[in-house]
Amino acid sequence: MKTILVCCGTGVATSPQVANKINDYLAEQGLDQIAKATPEPVAEAKGSVENDANVIVYVGIAPADGELQEALDKNNVVGMVGLPWLTGMGQEEANQKIADIVRQA
């Protein structure tokens, strides 16, 4: 099972909301047996990316800082901004990008 890591400040409000939307989309596309979105505090993201080879996408409510971006690049994890799932603007394109990444994983 591949992991889509969804991170906000504390991992208790916006990231679960975005993770639920991504998981609903994955289920609609029949991809829920391949990947799952998981919310997490942004402070723990770097460690998760470095220690879990199943993390394939990092969805942040804000862009990754330099240290986290370095970990994403080093581990070939795609970084995305999660605002489309919060605002609805660009959500269709963001969903398609997630589906494409999951299918290639």
C-alpha positions as CSV (number, residue, x, y, z in Angstrom):
1,M,0.0,0.0,0.0
2,K,1.5,3.3,-1.1
3,T,1.0,6.4,1.2
4,I,0.0,9.9,0.3
5,L,1.1,11.9,3.2
6,V,-1.2,14.9,3.9
7,C,0.3,17.4,6.3
8,C,-0.9,20.5,8.1
9,G,0.3,22.2,11.3
10,T,-1.1,19.7,13.8
11,G,-2.6,17.0,11.6
12,V,-6.0,17.3,13.3
13,A,-8.1,19.7,11.1
14,T,-7.2,20.5,7.5
15,S,-5.1,17.5,6.7
16,P,-7.8,14.9,7.7
17,Q,-10.2,16.9,5.6
18,V,-7.9,16.8,2.5
19,A,-7.0,13.2,3.2
20,N,-10.7,12.2,3.2
21,K,-11.3,14.0,-0.1
22,I,-8.2,12.2,-1.7
23,N,-9.3,8.8,-0.3
24,D,-12.9,9.3,-1.7
25,Y,-11.4,10.1,-5.1
26,L,-9.1,7.1,-5.0
27,A,-12.1,4.9,-4.1
28,E,-14.1,6.3,-7.0
29,Q,-11.2,5.5,-9.4
30,G,-10.7,2.0,-7.9
31,L,-7.3,2.9,-6.6
32,D,-8.0,2.6,-2.9
33,Q,-6.4,-0.9,-2.9
34,I,-3.1,0.7,-4.1
35,A,-2.8,3.9,-2.1
36,K,-4.2,5.7,0.9
37,A,-4.0,9.3,2.0
38,T,-2.9,9.7,5.6
39,P,-3.0,12.9,7.7
40,E,0.0,13.8,9.8
41,P,1.5,16.9,11.5
42,V,3.9,18.7,9.2
43,A,6.7,18.5,11.9
44,E,6.7,14.7,11.5
45,A,6.7,14.7,7.7
46,K,10.5,14.7,7.1
47,G,10.9,11.6,9.3
48,S,8.1,9.8,7.6
49,V,9.5,10.6,4.1
50,E,12.9,9.4,5.1
51,N,11.8,6.2,6.9
52,D,8.9,4.9,4.9
53,A,9.6,3.8,1.3
54,N,5.8,3.6,0.7
55,V,5.4,7.4,0.8
56,I,5.0,8.5,-2.8
57,V,3.3,11.9,-2.5
58,Y,3.6,14.7,0.1
59,V,0.5,17.0,0.1
60,G,1.2,20.1,2.2
61,I,-1.2,22.8,3.1
62,A,1.8,25.1,2.6
63,P,4.8,24.4,0.4
64,A,7.6,22.3,2.0
65,D,10.4,24.2,3.7
66,G,14.0,23.7,2.4
67,E,14.8,20.8,4.7
68,L,11.6,18.9,3.9
69,Q,12.0,19.6,0.2
70,E,15.5,18.1,0.3
71,A,14.1,15.0,1.9
72,L,11.3,14.8,-0.8
73,D,13.8,15.2,-3.6
74,K,16.2,12.6,-2.0
75,N,13.5,10.0,-1.7
76,N,11.7,10.7,-5.0
77,V,8.5,11.8,-3.3
78,V,6.3,14.1,-5.3
79,G,5.4,17.3,-3.4
80,M,2.0,19.0,-4.0
81,V,0.2,21.9,-2.4
82,G,-3.1,20.8,-0.8
83,L,-5.1,24.0,-1.4
84,P,-7.1,22.6,-4.3
85,W,-8.8,20.1,-2.0
86,L,-9.6,22.9,0.6
87,T,-10.9,25.5,-1.9
88,G,-12.2,23.3,-4.7
89,M,-10.3,25.4,-7.2
90,G,-8.1,23.1,-9.3
91,Q,-9.3,20.0,-7.4
92,E,-10.1,18.1,-10.6
93,E,-6.5,18.6,-11.9
94,A,-5.0,17.8,-8.5
95,N,-7.1,14.6,-8.3
96,Q,-5.9,13.6,-11.8
97,K,-2.3,14.2,-10.8
98,I,-2.6,12.0,-7.7
99,A,-4.2,9.2,-9.8
100,D,-1.5,9.4,-12.4
101,I,1.2,9.1,-9.7
102,V,-0.5,6.2,-8.0
103,R,-0.9,4.3,-11.3
104,Q,2.8,4.8,-12.0
105,A,3.9,3.7,-8.5
